[in-house]
Amino acid sequence: MRLAQKHRDYWLRNLKLTAALLTIWFVVTFVVSYFARDLGAFTVLGFPLGFYMGAQGAPLIYVLIIWWYARYMNHLDREYGVSEVDGDE
């Protein structure tokens, strides 16, 4: 019974992280794009914010989402003893 609860806790934390990162992805992909014209009033490095987010900001955030997910899941795998490789960092 204890193993089943530990397994549920692991997946609950995984699902919470996934939901949070998907929310960030949705905001960056759709919400920022929807308001791109309104964001044109703000500039980043001389470019309108809407253009900057589409050209460089969004891809950078996507890479950070992937990095954070991999880092957190490695930590979670070690914490719950399901790491595939013992030397994960």
Chimera marker file (.cmm) of the C-alpha trace (Angstrom):
<marker_set name="trace">
<marker id="1" x="0.000" y="0.000" z="0.000" r="1" g="1" b="0" radius="0.5"/>
<marker id="2" x="2.838" y="2.394" z="0.806" r="1" g="1" b="0" radius="0.5"/>
<marker id="3" x="4.362" y="1.945" z="-2.658" r="1" g="1" b="0" radius="0.5"/>
<marker id="4" x="1.054" y="2.811" z="-4.307" r="1" g="1" b="0" radius="0.5"/>
<marker id="5" x="0.813" y="6.073" z="-2.331" r="1" g="1" b="0" radius="0.5"/>
<marker id="6" x="4.420" y="6.931" z="-3.179" r="1" g="1" b="0" radius="0.5"/>
<marker id="7" x="3.657" y="6.283" z="-6.858" r="1" g="1" b="0" radius="0.5"/>
<marker id="8" x="0.572" y="8.548" z="-6.688" r="1" g="1" b="0" radius="0.5"/>
<marker id="9" x="2.584" y="11.315" z="-5.004" r="1" g="1" b="0" radius="0.5"/>
<marker id="10" x="5.237" y="11.080" z="-7.726" r="1" g="1" b="0" radius="0.5"/>
<marker id="11" x="2.684" y="11.386" z="-10.530" r="1" g="1" b="0" radius="0.5"/>
<marker id="12" x="0.770" y="14.153" z="-8.766" r="1" g="1" b="0" radius="0.5"/>
<marker id="13" x="3.938" y="16.256" z="-8.545" r="1" g="1" b="0" radius="0.5"/>
<marker id="14" x="4.729" y="15.417" z="-12.178" r="1" g="1" b="0" radius="0.5"/>
<marker id="15" x="1.241" y="16.490" z="-13.289" r="1" g="1" b="0" radius="0.5"/>
<marker id="16" x="1.405" y="19.736" z="-11.299" r="1" g="1" b="0" radius="0.5"/>
<marker id="17" x="4.729" y="20.629" z="-12.910" r="1" g="1" b="0" radius="0.5"/>
<marker id="18" x="3.415" y="19.722" z="-16.354" r="1" g="1" b="0" radius="0.5"/>
<marker id="19" x="0.299" y="21.846" z="-15.836" r="1" g="1" b="0" radius="0.5"/>
<marker id="20" x="2.361" y="24.834" z="-14.689" r="1" g="1" b="0" radius="0.5"/>
<marker id="21" x="4.762" y="24.594" z="-17.619" r="1" g="1" b="0" radius="0.5"/>
<marker id="22" x="1.920" y="24.139" z="-20.112" r="1" g="1" b="0" radius="0.5"/>
<marker id="23" x="0.272" y="27.249" z="-18.690" r="1" g="1" b="0" radius="0.5"/>
<marker id="24" x="3.479" y="29.200" z="-19.263" r="1" g="1" b="0" radius="0.5"/>
<marker id="25" x="3.709" y="27.751" z="-22.784" r="1" g="1" b="0" radius="0.5"/>
<marker id="26" x="0.085" y="28.750" z="-23.515" r="1" g="1" b="0" radius="0.5"/>
<marker id="27" x="0.588" y="32.312" z="-22.278" r="1" g="1" b="0" radius="0.5"/>
<marker id="28" x="3.805" y="32.774" z="-24.263" r="1" g="1" b="0" radius="0.5"/>
<marker id="29" x="2.392" y="31.197" z="-27.425" r="1" g="1" b="0" radius="0.5"/>
<marker id="30" x="-1.175" y="32.445" z="-27.591" r="1" g="1" b="0" radius="0.5"/>
<marker id="31" x="-1.758" y="35.287" z="-25.144" r="1" g="1" b="0" radius="0.5"/>
<marker id="32" x="1.327" y="37.278" z="-26.115" r="1" g="1" b="0" radius="0.5"/>
<marker id="33" x="0.555" y="36.702" z="-29.806" r="1" g="1" b="0" radius="0.5"/>
<marker id="34" x="-3.051" y="37.813" z="-29.329" r="1" g="1" b="0" radius="0.5"/>
<marker id="35" x="-1.936" y="41.080" z="-27.738" r="1" g="1" b="0" radius="0.5"/>
<marker id="36" x="1.045" y="41.630" z="-30.085" r="1" g="1" b="0" radius="0.5"/>
<marker id="37" x="-0.297" y="44.908" z="-31.455" r="1" g="1" b="0" radius="0.5"/>
<marker id="38" x="-0.934" y="46.276" z="-27.968" r="1" g="1" b="0" radius="0.5"/>
<marker id="39" x="2.550" y="45.194" z="-26.874" r="1" g="1" b="0" radius="0.5"/>
<marker id="40" x="4.043" y="47.194" z="-29.748" r="1" g="1" b="0" radius="0.5"/>
<marker id="41" x="4.063" y="50.238" z="-27.487" r="1" g="1" b="0" radius="0.5"/>
<marker id="42" x="6.854" y="48.619" z="-25.447" r="1" g="1" b="0" radius="0.5"/>
<marker id="43" x="10.294" y="48.088" z="-26.951" r="1" g="1" b="0" radius="0.5"/>
<marker id="44" x="13.034" y="45.577" z="-26.204" r="1" g="1" b="0" radius="0.5"/>
<marker id="45" x="16.440" y="46.245" z="-27.778" r="1" g="1" b="0" radius="0.5"/>
<marker id="46" x="14.765" y="48.669" z="-30.175" r="1" g="1" b="0" radius="0.5"/>
<marker id="47" x="12.113" y="46.201" z="-31.381" r="1" g="1" b="0" radius="0.5"/>
<marker id="48" x="8.411" y="46.153" z="-30.499" r="1" g="1" b="0" radius="0.5"/>
<marker id="49" x="7.777" y="43.659" z="-27.664" r="1" g="1" b="0" radius="0.5"/>
<marker id="50" x="5.315" y="41.605" z="-29.751" r="1" g="1" b="0" radius="0.5"/>
<marker id="51" x="7.922" y="41.145" z="-32.507" r="1" g="1" b="0" radius="0.5"/>
<marker id="52" x="10.672" y="40.411" z="-29.994" r="1" g="1" b="0" radius="0.5"/>
<marker id="53" x="8.605" y="37.743" z="-28.216" r="1" g="1" b="0" radius="0.5"/>
<marker id="54" x="7.819" y="36.037" z="-31.520" r="1" g="1" b="0" radius="0.5"/>
<marker id="55" x="11.343" y="36.200" z="-32.878" r="1" g="1" b="0" radius="0.5"/>
<marker id="56" x="13.505" y="35.566" z="-29.833" r="1" g="1" b="0" radius="0.5"/>
<marker id="57" x="11.600" y="35.643" z="-26.570" r="1" g="1" b="0" radius="0.5"/>
<marker id="58" x="9.244" y="32.716" z="-27.128" r="1" g="1" b="0" radius="0.5"/>
<marker id="59" x="11.878" y="30.254" z="-28.421" r="1" g="1" b="0" radius="0.5"/>
<marker id="60" x="14.107" y="31.174" z="-25.487" r="1" g="1" b="0" radius="0.5"/>
<marker id="61" x="11.260" y="30.532" z="-23.050" r="1" g="1" b="0" radius="0.5"/>
<marker id="62" x="10.534" y="27.176" z="-24.747" r="1" g="1" b="0" radius="0.5"/>
<marker id="63" x="14.146" y="26.101" z="-24.225" r="1" g="1" b="0" radius="0.5"/>
<marker id="64" x="13.944" y="27.203" z="-20.576" r="1" g="1" b="0" radius="0.5"/>
<marker id="65" x="10.731" y="25.184" z="-20.118" r="1" g="1" b="0" radius="0.5"/>
<marker id="66" x="12.440" y="22.061" z="-21.469" r="1" g="1" b="0" radius="0.5"/>
<marker id="67" x="15.527" y="22.665" z="-19.313" r="1" g="1" b="0" radius="0.5"/>
<marker id="68" x="13.455" y="23.202" z="-16.164" r="1" g="1" b="0" radius="0.5"/>
<marker id="69" x="11.303" y="20.098" z="-16.790" r="1" g="1" b="0" radius="0.5"/>
<marker id="70" x="14.344" y="17.857" z="-17.326" r="1" g="1" b="0" radius="0.5"/>
<marker id="71" x="16.123" y="19.281" z="-14.268" r="1" g="1" b="0" radius="0.5"/>
<marker id="72" x="13.098" y="18.959" z="-11.995" r="1" g="1" b="0" radius="0.5"/>
<marker id="73" x="12.217" y="15.453" z="-13.210" r="1" g="1" b="0" radius="0.5"/>
<marker id="74" x="15.789" y="14.239" z="-12.614" r="1" g="1" b="0" radius="0.5"/>
<marker id="75" x="15.518" y="15.577" z="-9.070" r="1" g="1" b="0" radius="0.5"/>
<marker id="76" x="12.076" y="13.996" z="-8.615" r="1" g="1" b="0" radius="0.5"/>
<marker id="77" x="13.266" y="10.655" z="-10.018" r="1" g="1" b="0" radius="0.5"/>
<marker id="78" x="16.136" y="10.550" z="-7.533" r="1" g="1" b="0" radius="0.5"/>
<marker id="79" x="13.854" y="11.591" z="-4.663" r="1" g="1" b="0" radius="0.5"/>
<marker id="80" x="11.399" y="8.778" z="-5.381" r="1" g="1" b="0" radius="0.5"/>
<marker id="81" x="14.037" y="6.207" z="-6.320" r="1" g="1" b="0" radius="0.5"/>
<marker id="82" x="13.028" y="5.773" z="-9.958" r="1" g="1" b="0" radius="0.5"/>
<marker id="83" x="16.149" y="7.235" z="-11.561" r="1" g="1" b="0" radius="0.5"/>
<marker id="84" x="17.227" y="5.312" z="-14.653" r="1" g="1" b="0" radius="0.5"/>
<marker id="85" x="20.884" y="6.278" z="-14.235" r="1" g="1" b="0" radius="0.5"/>
<marker id="86" x="22.562" y="6.529" z="-10.837" r="1" g="1" b="0" radius="0.5"/>
<marker id="87" x="24.853" y="9.421" z="-11.801" r="1" g="1" b="0" radius="0.5"/>
<marker id="88" x="22.134" y="11.877" z="-12.955" r="1" g="1" b="0" radius="0.5"/>
<marker id="89" x="22.794" y="15.500" z="-12.156" r="1" g="1" b="0" radius="0.5"/>
<link id1="1" id2="2" r="1" g="1" b="0" radius="0.2"/>
<link id1="2" id2="3" r="1" g="1" b="0" radius="0.2"/>
<link id1="3" id2="4" r="1" g="1" b="0" radius="0.2"/>
<link id1="4" id2="5" r="1" g="1" b="0" radius="0.2"/>
<link id1="5" id2="6" r="1" g="1" b="0" radius="0.2"/>
<link id1="6" id2="7" r="1" g="1" b="0" radius="0.2"/>
<link id1="7" id2="8" r="1" g="1" b="0" radius="0.2"/>
<link id1="8" id2="9" r="1" g="1" b="0" radius="0.2"/>
<link id1="9" id2="10" r="1" g="1" b="0" radius="0.2"/>
<link id1="10" id2="11" r="1" g="1" b="0" radius="0.2"/>
<link id1="11" id2="12" r="1" g="1" b="0" radius="0.2"/>
<link id1="12" id2="13" r="1" g="1" b="0" radius="0.2"/>
<link id1="13" id2="14" r="1" g="1" b="0" radius="0.2"/>
<link id1="14" id2="15" r="1" g="1" b="0" radius="0.2"/>
<link id1="15" id2="16" r="1" g="1" b="0" radius="0.2"/>
<link id1="16" id2="17" r="1" g="1" b="0" radius="0.2"/>
<link id1="17" id2="18" r="1" g="1" b="0" radius="0.2"/>
<link id1="18" id2="19" r="1" g="1" b="0" radius="0.2"/>
<link id1="19" id2="20" r="1" g="1" b="0" radius="0.2"/>
<link id1="20" id2="21" r="1" g="1" b="0" radius="0.2"/>
<link id1="21" id2="22" r="1" g="1" b="0" radius="0.2"/>
<link id1="22" id2="23" r="1" g="1" b="0" radius="0.2"/>
<link id1="23" id2="24" r="1" g="1" b="0" radius="0.2"/>
<link id1="24" id2="25" r="1" g="1" b="0" radius="0.2"/>
<link id1="25" id2="26" r="1" g="1" b="0" radius="0.2"/>
<link id1="26" id2="27" r="1" g="1" b="0" radius="0.2"/>
<link id1="27" id2="28" r="1" g="1" b="0" radius="0.2"/>
<link id1="28" id2="29" r="1" g="1" b="0" radius="0.2"/>
<link id1="29" id2="30" r="1" g="1" b="0" radius="0.2"/>
<link id1="30" id2="31" r="1" g="1" b="0" radius="0.2"/>
<link id1="31" id2="32" r="1" g="1" b="0" radius="0.2"/>
<link id1="32" id2="33" r="1" g="1" b="0" radius="0.2"/>
<link id1="33" id2="34" r="1" g="1" b="0" radius="0.2"/>
<link id1="34" id2="35" r="1" g="1" b="0" radius="0.2"/>
<link id1="35" id2="36" r="1" g="1" b="0" radius="0.2"/>
<link id1="36" id2="37" r="1" g="1" b="0" radius="0.2"/>
<link id1="37" id2="38" r="1" g="1" b="0" radius="0.2"/>
<link id1="38" id2="39" r="1" g="1" b="0" radius="0.2"/>
<link id1="39" id2="40" r="1" g="1" b="0" radius="0.2"/>
<link id1="40" id2="41" r="1" g="1" b="0" radius="0.2"/>
<link id1="41" id2="42" r="1" g="1" b="0" radius="0.2"/>
<link id1="42" id2="43" r="1" g="1" b="0" radius="0.2"/>
<link id1="43" id2="44" r="1" g="1" b="0" radius="0.2"/>
<link id1="44" id2="45" r="1" g="1" b="0" radius="0.2"/>
<link id1="45" id2="46" r="1" g="1" b="0" radius="0.2"/>
<link id1="46" id2="47" r="1" g="1" b="0" radius="0.2"/>
<link id1="47" id2="48" r="1" g="1" b="0" radius="0.2"/>
<link id1="48" id2="49" r="1" g="1" b="0" radius="0.2"/>
<link id1="49" id2="50" r="1" g="1" b="0" radius="0.2"/>
<link id1="50" id2="51" r="1" g="1" b="0" radius="0.2"/>
<link id1="51" id2="52" r="1" g="1" b="0" radius="0.2"/>
<link id1="52" id2="53" r="1" g="1" b="0" radius="0.2"/>
<link id1="53" id2="54" r="1" g="1" b="0" radius="0.2"/>
<link id1="54" id2="55" r="1" g="1" b="0" radius="0.2"/>
<link id1="55" id2="56" r="1" g="1" b="0" radius="0.2"/>
<link id1="56" id2="57" r="1" g="1" b="0" radius="0.2"/>
<link id1="57" id2="58" r="1" g="1" b="0" radius="0.2"/>
<link id1="58" id2="59" r="1" g="1" b="0" radius="0.2"/>
<link id1="59" id2="60" r="1" g="1" b="0" radius="0.2"/>
<link id1="60" id2="61" r="1" g="1" b="0" radius="0.2"/>
<link id1="61" id2="62" r="1" g="1" b="0" radius="0.2"/>
<link id1="62" id2="63" r="1" g="1" b="0" radius="0.2"/>
<link id1="63" id2="64" r="1" g="1" b="0" radius="0.2"/>
<link id1="64" id2="65" r="1" g="1" b="0" radius="0.2"/>
<link id1="65" id2="66" r="1" g="1" b="0" radius="0.2"/>
<link id1="66" id2="67" r="1" g="1" b="0" radius="0.2"/>
<link id1="67" id2="68" r="1" g="1" b="0" radius="0.2"/>
<link id1="68" id2="69" r="1" g="1" b="0" radius="0.2"/>
<link id1="69" id2="70" r="1" g="1" b="0" radius="0.2"/>
<link id1="70" id2="71" r="1" g="1" b="0" radius="0.2"/>
<link id1="71" id2="72" r="1" g="1" b="0" radius="0.2"/>
<link id1="72" id2="73" r="1" g="1" b="0" radius="0.2"/>
<link id1="73" id2="74" r="1" g="1" b="0" radius="0.2"/>
<link id1="74" id2="75" r="1" g="1" b="0" radius="0.2"/>
<link id1="75" id2="76" r="1" g="1" b="0" radius="0.2"/>
<link id1="76" id2="77" r="1" g="1" b="0" radius="0.2"/>
<link id1="77" id2="78" r="1" g="1" b="0" radius="0.2"/>
<link id1="78" id2="79" r="1" g="1" b="0" radius="0.2"/>
<link id1="79" id2="80" r="1" g="1" b="0" radius="0.2"/>
<link id1="80" id2="81" r="1" g="1" b="0" radius="0.2"/>
<link id1="81" id2="82" r="1" g="1" b="0" radius="0.2"/>
<link id1="82" id2="83" r="1" g="1" b="0" radius="0.2"/>
<link id1="83" id2="84" r="1" g="1" b="0" radius="0.2"/>
<link id1="84" id2="85" r="1" g="1" b="0" radius="0.2"/>
<link id1="85" id2="86" r="1" g="1" b="0" radius="0.2"/>
<link id1="86" id2="87" r="1" g="1" b="0" radius="0.2"/>
<link id1="87" id2="88" r="1" g="1" b="0" radius="0.2"/>
<link id1="88" id2="89" r="1" g="1" b="0" radius="0.2"/>
</marker_set>
